[in-house]
Amino acid sequence: MRIVGDIPHQSLKITIFLHDSKYAVKFEAGLYEQTYKFRSGDDVESVEDIKAIVDETFINQVQAALPMMHQQKLEALGRRKEEIADEFEEII
């Protein structure tokens, strides 16, 4: 997989990769990332096609999912803390 381009953005790092004639677009924000893959059958043949697909609406939808990802992580960590607490015997 090699980097073939990027899309400038003020709060996200957006990188375009190419591997075996398939494109992947990775969005990074802090500890979170989302990756979308495109096949040539998706009418994607070039970096310019990817840049046309990853428009303002697409980017806004990616950003809207980030708080949900953060909440999922916090909830999972909370469940793990509960499991660990349950492993110890209660001392009276």
DOTOR-165794 format. One record per residue: residue number from 1; residue in one letter; x, y, z of N, C-alpha, C in turn. Coordinates in pm, whole numbers, m for minus. Layout:
+-----+----+--------+--------+--------+--------+--------+--------+--------+--------+--------+
|   i | aa |   n.px |   n.py |   n.pz |  ca.px |  ca.py |  ca.pz |   c.px |   c.py |   c.pz |
+-----+----+--------+--------+--------+--------+--------+--------+--------+--------+--------+
| NUM |  A |      X |      Y |      Z |      X |      Y |      Z |      X |      Y |      Z |
...
+-----+----+--------+--------+--------+--------+--------+--------+--------+--------+--------+
END
This chain:
+-----+----+--------+--------+--------+--------+--------+--------+--------+--------+--------+
|   i | aa |   n.px |   n.py |   n.pz |  ca.px |  ca.py |  ca.pz |   c.px |   c.py |   c.pz |
+-----+----+--------+--------+--------+--------+--------+--------+--------+--------+--------+
|   1 |  M |     85 |   m116 |      0 |      0 |      0 |      0 |     90 |    123 |      0 |
|   2 |  R |     58 |    218 |    m85 |    140 |    339 |    m89 |     51 |    462 |    m88 |
|   3 |  I |    104 |    568 |    m34 |     32 |    695 |    m29 |     40 |    760 |   m167 |
|   4 |  V |    m77 |    798 |   m219 |    m81 |    860 |   m351 |   m138 |   1002 |   m346 |
|   5 |  G |   m182 |   1045 |   m229 |   m234 |   1181 |   m220 |   m288 |   1211 |    m83 |
|   6 |  D |   m327 |   1336 |    m68 |   m393 |   1376 |     56 |   m493 |   1486 |     23 |
|   7 |  I |   m582 |   1510 |    118 |   m683 |   1614 |    102 |   m666 |   1708 |    220 |
|   8 |  P |   m631 |   1833 |    194 |   m611 |   1927 |    304 |   m741 |   1952 |    381 |
|   9 |  H |   m728 |   1958 |    513 |   m842 |   1988 |    599 |   m789 |   2046 |    728 |
|  10 |  Q |   m866 |   2137 |    789 |   m817 |   2206 |    909 |   m815 |   2118 |   1033 |
|  11 |  S |   m902 |   2018 |   1045 |   m903 |   1939 |   1169 |   m884 |   1788 |   1148 |
|  12 |  L |   m882 |   1743 |   1025 |   m861 |   1601 |    996 |   m738 |   1583 |    909 |
|  13 |  K |   m671 |   1471 |    929 |   m566 |   1431 |    834 |   m632 |   1331 |    740 |
|  14 |  I |   m635 |   1362 |    612 |   m701 |   1278 |    513 |   m596 |   1230 |    414 |
|  15 |  T |   m573 |   1098 |    412 |   m469 |   1039 |    328 |   m532 |    940 |    230 |
|  16 |  I |   m485 |    943 |    107 |   m533 |    852 |      2 |   m424 |    749 |    m26 |
|  17 |  F |   m463 |    623 |    m21 |   m371 |    512 |    m45 |   m415 |    436 |   m170 |
|  18 |  L |   m320 |    367 |   m233 |   m348 |    279 |   m347 |   m282 |    145 |   m320 |
|  19 |  H |   m360 |     38 |   m339 |   m308 |    m98 |   m323 |   m385 |   m191 |   m415 |
|  20 |  D |   m315 |   m258 |   m504 |   m378 |   m352 |   m598 |   m497 |   m291 |   m671 |
|  21 |  S |   m479 |   m174 |   m725 |   m583 |   m102 |   m801 |   m705 |    m66 |   m718 |
|  22 |  K |   m691 |    m65 |   m586 |   m798 |    m23 |   m497 |   m751 |     97 |   m417 |
|  23 |  Y |   m840 |    192 |   m401 |   m808 |    311 |   m323 |   m865 |    299 |   m183 |
|  24 |  A |   m794 |    356 |    m88 |   m843 |    367 |     49 |   m822 |    512 |     92 |
|  25 |  V |   m921 |    564 |    163 |   m912 |    700 |    216 |   m920 |    689 |    367 |
|  26 |  K |   m815 |    738 |    435 |   m810 |    731 |    580 |   m826 |    871 |    638 |
|  27 |  F |   m920 |    882 |    732 |   m944 |   1006 |    804 |   m892 |    987 |    946 |
|  28 |  E |   m807 |   1077 |    992 |   m751 |   1067 |   1127 |   m783 |   1194 |   1204 |
|  29 |  A |   m826 |   1172 |   1330 |   m853 |   1284 |   1422 |   m815 |   1236 |   1561 |
|  30 |  G |   m702 |   1283 |   1611 |   m658 |   1242 |   1744 |   m635 |   1092 |   1750 |
|  31 |  L |   m702 |   1025 |   1843 |   m686 |    881 |   1863 |   m776 |    797 |   1773 |
|  32 |  Y |   m855 |    862 |   1690 |   m955 |    789 |   1611 |   m926 |    801 |   1463 |
|  33 |  E |   m961 |    695 |   1391 |   m947 |    697 |   1246 |  m1058 |    616 |   1181 |
|  34 |  Q |  m1093 |    656 |   1062 |  m1191 |    584 |    980 |  m1128 |    564 |    843 |
|  35 |  T |  m1150 |    447 |    785 |  m1097 |    419 |    652 |  m1209 |    370 |    563 |
|  36 |  Y |  m1214 |    424 |    443 |  m1311 |    383 |    342 |  m1234 |    330 |    222 |
|  37 |  K |  m1276 |    215 |    170 |  m1208 |    153 |     57 |  m1299 |    159 |    m66 |
|  38 |  F |  m1236 |    180 |   m181 |  m1308 |    191 |   m307 |  m1245 |     98 |   m410 |
|  39 |  R |  m1328 |     22 |   m479 |  m1281 |    m64 |   m588 |  m1296 |      9 |   m720 |
|  40 |  S |  m1228 |    m39 |   m819 |  m1238 |     24 |   m951 |  m1381 |     14 |  m1004 |
|  41 |  G |  m1457 |    m86 |   m962 |  m1597 |   m100 |  m1002 |  m1686 |      8 |   m944 |
|  42 |  D |  m1634 |     84 |   m848 |  m1709 |    194 |   m789 |  m1693 |    322 |   m872 |
|  43 |  D |  m1649 |    309 |   m996 |  m1622 |    423 |  m1084 |  m1514 |    515 |  m1027 |
|  44 |  V |  m1416 |    455 |   m963 |  m1303 |    528 |   m907 |  m1178 |    479 |   m978 |
|  45 |  E |  m1120 |    567 |  m1057 |  m1003 |    529 |  m1136 |   m880 |    613 |  m1105 |
|  46 |  S |   m897 |    720 |  m1025 |   m783 |    808 |  m1003 |   m797 |    882 |   m870 |
|  47 |  V |   m689 |    946 |   m829 |   m691 |   1029 |   m708 |   m792 |   1142 |   m724 |
|  48 |  E |   m803 |   1195 |   m844 |   m901 |   1303 |   m868 |  m1044 |   1254 |   m847 |
|  49 |  D |  m1072 |   1128 |   m883 |  m1205 |   1071 |   m857 |  m1231 |   1065 |   m706 |
|  50 |  I |  m1130 |   1022 |   m631 |  m1143 |   1016 |   m485 |  m1170 |   1154 |   m428 |
|  51 |  K |  m1095 |   1253 |   m474 |  m1113 |   1389 |   m425 |  m1252 |   1443 |   m456 |
|  52 |  A |  m1309 |   1400 |   m567 |  m1445 |   1442 |   m601 |  m1549 |   1375 |   m510 |
|  53 |  I |  m1523 |   1251 |   m473 |  m1615 |   1178 |   m385 |  m1609 |   1232 |   m243 |
|  54 |  V |  m1488 |   1259 |   m196 |  m1469 |   1307 |    m59 |  m1495 |   1458 |    m57 |
|  55 |  D |  m1622 |   1492 |    m67 |  m1662 |   1632 |    m69 |  m1694 |   1680 |     73 |
|  56 |  E |  m1743 |   1800 |     84 |  m1773 |   1859 |    215 |  m1877 |   1776 |    292 |
|  57 |  T |  m1978 |   1726 |    223 |  m2081 |   1644 |    287 |  m2021 |   1516 |    344 |
|  58 |  F |  m1937 |   1450 |    266 |  m1872 |   1326 |    311 |  m1788 |   1354 |    436 |
|  59 |  I |  m1708 |   1459 |    430 |  m1622 |   1494 |    543 |  m1705 |   1528 |    667 |
|  60 |  N |  m1814 |   1601 |    650 |  m1902 |   1634 |    763 |  m1961 |   1508 |    827 |
|  61 |  Q |  m1995 |   1410 |    745 |  m2049 |   1285 |    797 |  m1942 |   1208 |    874 |
|  62 |  V |  m1821 |   1210 |    825 |  m1710 |   1145 |    897 |  m1692 |   1213 |   1032 |
|  63 |  Q |  m1690 |   1345 |   1034 |  m1673 |   1418 |   1160 |  m1788 |   1393 |   1257 |
|  64 |  A |  m1906 |   1375 |   1206 |  m2022 |   1349 |   1292 |  m2011 |   1214 |   1362 |
|  65 |  A |  m1940 |   1120 |   1301 |  m1926 |    987 |   1361 |  m1820 |    983 |   1470 |
|  66 |  L |  m1730 |   1079 |   1475 |  m1620 |   1078 |   1572 |  m1668 |   1081 |   1717 |
|  67 |  P |  m1763 |   1166 |   1755 |  m1809 |   1164 |   1895 |  m1871 |   1029 |   1933 |
|  68 |  M |  m1940 |    964 |   1840 |  m1997 |    832 |   1867 |  m1885 |    730 |   1890 |
|  69 |  M |  m1779 |    738 |   1813 |  m1666 |    648 |   1832 |  m1604 |    668 |   1970 |
|  70 |  H |  m1591 |    794 |   2009 |  m1535 |    826 |   2140 |  m1625 |    770 |   2251 |
|  71 |  Q |  m1756 |    787 |   2237 |  m1850 |    736 |   2338 |  m1843 |    584 |   2346 |
|  72 |  Q |  m1833 |    517 |   2233 |  m1822 |    370 |   2233 |  m1697 |    326 |   2308 |
|  73 |  K |  m1587 |    396 |   2289 |  m1463 |    363 |   2357 |  m1478 |    382 |   2507 |
|  74 |  L |  m1536 |    495 |   2549 |  m1555 |    521 |   2691 |  m1644 |    416 |   2756 |
|  75 |  E |  m1752 |    378 |   2688 |  m1842 |    276 |   2742 |  m1771 |    141 |   2755 |
|  76 |  A |  m1691 |    105 |   2657 |  m1617 |    m22 |   2662 |  m1517 |    m20 |   2777 |
|  77 |  L |  m1448 |     91 |   2795 |  m1355 |    102 |   2907 |  m1429 |     92 |   3040 |
|  78 |  G |  m1546 |    153 |   3048 |  m1627 |    145 |   3170 |  m1669 |      3 |   3202 |
|  79 |  R |  m1711 |    m71 |   3098 |  m1749 |   m211 |   3119 |  m1630 |   m292 |   3168 |
|  80 |  R |  m1515 |   m265 |   3114 |  m1394 |   m339 |   3154 |  m1360 |   m311 |   3299 |
|  81 |  K |  m1373 |   m186 |   3342 |  m1344 |   m151 |   3481 |  m1440 |   m224 |   3575 |
|  82 |  E |  m1566 |   m236 |   3533 |  m1665 |   m309 |   3614 |  m1627 |   m457 |   3625 |
|  83 |  E |  m1582 |   m516 |   3513 |  m1541 |   m657 |   3514 |  m1424 |   m679 |   3608 |
|  84 |  I |  m1328 |   m590 |   3605 |  m1212 |   m602 |   3690 |  m1252 |   m589 |   3836 |
|  85 |  A |  m1341 |   m495 |   3866 |  m1387 |   m476 |   4003 |  m1461 |   m598 |   4055 |
|  86 |  D |  m1535 |   m667 |   3968 |  m1610 |   m785 |   4006 |  m1520 |   m906 |   4033 |
|  87 |  E |  m1396 |   m904 |   3984 |  m1305 |  m1017 |   3999 |  m1252 |  m1029 |   4143 |
|  88 |  F |  m1255 |   m923 |   4218 |  m1201 |   m925 |   4353 |  m1310 |   m955 |   4456 |
|  89 |  E |  m1274 |  m1032 |   4555 |  m1369 |  m1063 |   4661 |  m1393 |   m939 |   4743 |
|  90 |  E |  m1515 |   m929 |   4795 |  m1548 |   m817 |   4881 |  m1492 |   m844 |   5020 |
|  91 |  I |  m1422 |   m749 |   5074 |  m1364 |   m762 |   5208 |  m1449 |   m681 |   5302 |
|  92 |  I |  m1491 |   m747 |   5408 |  m1578 |   m680 |   5505 |  m1497 |   m632 |   5624 |
+-----+----+--------+--------+--------+--------+--------+--------+--------+--------+--------+
END
